[in-house]
Amino acid sequence: MEPSSECRPIVVLIHGLWMGRWAMWPLARRLKQAGFAPLLFGYPSRAAPAANAERLAHWLDEQNASPDHFLAHSLGGVLLAHLFARHPDSRPPGARLVLLGSPLAGSAVARGLAQWRLGRWLLGGSLEAGLAGDVPTWTAPNTLMLAGTRPVGPGRLVPEALVSPNDGTVAVAETSTPGLTDHRCLPVNHFALLWSERVAQAAIDHLSSGGE
């Protein structure tokens, strides 16, 4: 028997660049099947991460219940870094977090794309204290980072930017930062982090046990 919605731990899901809430549907479905209550946050990803962190803080205040955990893909993890730096009380003391390929150390591919006029337009404000670097220090305990090692993705547009191993968009080294509880690599590309069964199960295991 599945737990009632009132008993389900709430997990806030945050998408990445050029995506919307729809990108998190596969993970939301698996989380719901595992006994969680997923909440999907959408935001204009070309805006500055700091501004989107304020949008997220306001959105969290509007919810009927406080979230228990957070799961973010790519740029969504950068947004969370800003949120916790600006609003530390937005993270409950027992919260568990899962980041999927989030470039907390900045993105060499984004910096390469930003050298082109079209690339700067496509990335917009996401570069500001975000994909270009200078992301706030990660302060949330009990965080699992899952990074991909299948090098298939838009990073091929700037092949000199990506070092191995990488997921085709973000290098594994760019997902590493002090403060993470655990850092694991899986043989998927950047976008398969959203629908891979192995990724989903690793996330569910961490959210269920705190990685202990």
Helices and strands as residue ranges (DSSP letters): E 10-14, G 21-24, H 25-33, E 37-41, H 49-62, E 69-73, H 75-86, G 88-90, E 97-100, H 108-113, H 117-123, G 124-127, E 143-148, G 154-157, G 172-175, E 182-186, G 192-194, H 197-209
